Each structure stands twice: as structure tokens, then as C-alpha cells.
């Protein structure tokens, strides 16, 4: 058995808390897409050890607050922009990607803890808008990409 899962199963208090939180989250979810995302997140956290318990708990609520279709596409757009920015060497093209990212409607993910939301106005080298944060990047790469790639939604 996987060490992290074994540790959880051997501690009754932690095990019950995780199961209680997971069941409560499932009851609040309004679509099967949310439940499928949670299933993948559970495996990635407790079997593959890719998320901490704190990240898992944060993502339980983020999944609930994410629009089931618009949110997934929105997160994909932010993820793609990050990948493009990370791979682009040309400063002019980077500026174009920044502008593209600043025009993404982030409302389907506003309360999810998956984005860095804009603070203040725009200024030199920052056209404004939101961007994907580290947790959102990891969540997309390890969970949401599986939903998209397997066409589960």
C-alpha cells in the first residue's frame, strides 16, 4: 500500500476527517464533472502523493466554486498562456501573450484559489488581468488535463 494512504488509514482521526470532508464536498457538488475531478484529485493526493492534505482541502472547495465547463476551459487558457510565456524567448511575443492573458475572463474561477487575481491597475510590464498560480498550474497539469485528455466531460 502507498505510504501516504497507509499513514492516513492508520490514523483514525485523520482518516475520518478526510472522509467526512470529501463526502460533504461531494454532496455540495452540482455536477458529475465536479465529482470526477474530485476522484482524480483524491488519487493524485493519497495514492500518488502529488498534493498535500492542505492543498487537497483547498482544492475541495475550489472544485465546488469552479464553473463545471467554463471554469475548466478558463483554467486551460491560463495554463496555456503560462506554458507559452515560459517557452517564449522573444520579448515582443511575450508582451503579446501577456496582453492575451490579461483579456481572459477569469470570472468562472474568481473564488477558486487557482489564480493570482489582479491588484490595482495596469502599469509598465504588466497589462493587468489574472494569471494562474502554482496550485492552479499543478491542479491543471495533474487533474484537469486528465479530464480534458480522456474527454470525461
C-alpha positions in Angstrom: 0.0 0.0 0.0 1.2 3.5 -0.7 2.9 5.2 2.3 0.7 8.3 2.4 -2.5 6.4 2.2 -1.3 3.9 4.7 -0.5 6.7 7.1 -3.9 8.1 6.7 -5.7 4.8 7.2 -3.7 4.1 10.3 -4.8 7.3 12.0 -8.5 7.0 12.6 -8.9 10.7 13.4 -7.2 11.9 10.2 -9.0 9.2 8.1 -12.4 10.2 9.4 -11.8 13.9 8.9 -10.7 13.4 5.3 -13.6 11.1 4.5 -16.1 13.5 6.2 -14.7 16.5 4.2 -14.8 14.5 1.0 -18.3 13.3 1.4 -19.5 16.8 2.4 -17.9 18.2 -0.7 -19.4 15.5 -2.9 -22.9 16.4 -1.5 -22.4 20.1 -2.4 -21.2 19.5 -6.0 -23.8 20.2 -8.5 -22.4 18.2 -11.4 -20.8 14.8 -12.1 -17.9 16.7 -13.6 -17.0 18.1 -10.2 -17.2 14.5 -8.7 -15.0 13.1 -11.4 -12.4 15.9 -10.8 -12.5 15.1 -7.1 -11.9 11.4 -7.8 -8.8 12.2 -9.7 -7.7 14.7 -7.1 -8.2 12.0 -4.4 -5.9 9.5 -6.3 -3.3 12.2 -7.0 -3.2 13.2 -3.3 -3.5 10.0 -1.4 -2.1 7.4 -3.8 0.4 9.4 -6.0 1.4 11.9 -3.2 1.2 14.8 -5.6 -0.8 17.1 -3.3 -0.5 17.8 0.4 -3.5 17.4 2.7 -3.8 21.2 2.9 -3.8 21.5 -0.9 -6.4 18.8 -1.1 -8.7 20.6 1.3 -8.2 23.9 -0.6 -9.0 22.2 -3.9 -12.1 20.5 -2.4 -13.6 24.0 -2.1 -12.1 25.3 -5.3 -13.7 22.5 -7.3 -17.1 23.4 -5.9 -16.6 27.1 -6.8 -15.4 26.4 -10.3 -17.9 26.6 -13.1 -18.1 23.0 -14.4 -17.4 23.8 -18.0 -16.4 27.4 -18.3 -14.0 27.1 -15.4 -12.2 24.1 -17.0 -11.8 26.0 -20.3 -10.7 29.1 -18.4 -8.1 27.3 -16.4 -6.9 25.7 -19.6 -6.5 29.1 -21.2 -4.4 30.4 -18.3 -2.3 27.2 -18.2 -1.7 27.5 -22.0 -0.6 31.2 -21.6 1.8 30.2 -18.8 3.3 27.5 -20.9 3.6 29.9 -23.9 5.2 32.5 -21.7 7.7 30.1 -20.2 8.7 28.9 -23.6 8.8 32.2 -25.5 12.2 34.0 -25.8 11.1 36.9 -27.9 10.1 39.9 -25.7 7.6 41.3 -28.3 5.8 37.9 -28.5 5.9 37.7 -24.7 4.2 41.1 -24.5 1.5 39.7 -26.9 1.0 36.7 -24.6 0.7 39.0 -21.6 -2.0 41.0 -23.4 -3.8 37.9 -24.4 -3.7 36.6 -20.8 -4.9 39.9 -19.5 -8.0 39.6 -21.7 -9.1 36.2 -20.4 -12.4 36.5 -18.5 -11.4 35.0 -15.2 -14.9 35.1 -13.6 -15.5 31.3 -13.8 -12.5 30.9 -11.4 -12.7 34.1 -9.3 -13.1 32.4 -5.9 -11.2 29.2 -6.5 -7.7 29.8 -5.2 -6.3 28.7 -8.6 -5.4 32.2 -9.9 -3.4 35.3 -8.9 -6.1 37.9 -9.2 -5.3 41.5 -10.3 -4.5 44.1 -7.7 -4.6 47.7 -8.7 -4.3 48.9 -12.2 -2.1 48.3 -15.1 1.5 49.6 -15.3 4.7 49.2 -17.4 5.4 45.5 -17.9 2.0 44.4 -16.5 -1.1 44.8 -18.7 -3.3 43.7 -15.8 -5.6 40.7 -15.6 -5.2 37.4 -13.7 -2.7 34.6 -14.0 -2.6 31.0 -13.0 -0.9 30.4 -9.6 1.3 27.5 -8.6 -1.6 25.5 -7.2 -3.7 26.1 -10.2 -0.8 25.1 -12.5 -0.3 21.9 -10.6 -4.1 21.2 -10.4 -4.5 21.6 -14.1 -1.4 19.5 -15.0 -2.2 16.6 -12.7 -6.0 16.6 -12.6 -7.9 18.8 -15.1 -5.7 17.7 -18.0 -6.8 14.1 -17.4 -10.4 15.2 -17.6 -9.8 17.0 -20.9 -7.5 14.3 -22.4 -9.9 11.5 -21.6 -12.9 13.6 -22.7 -14.6 12.7 -19.4 -16.6 15.9 -19.5 
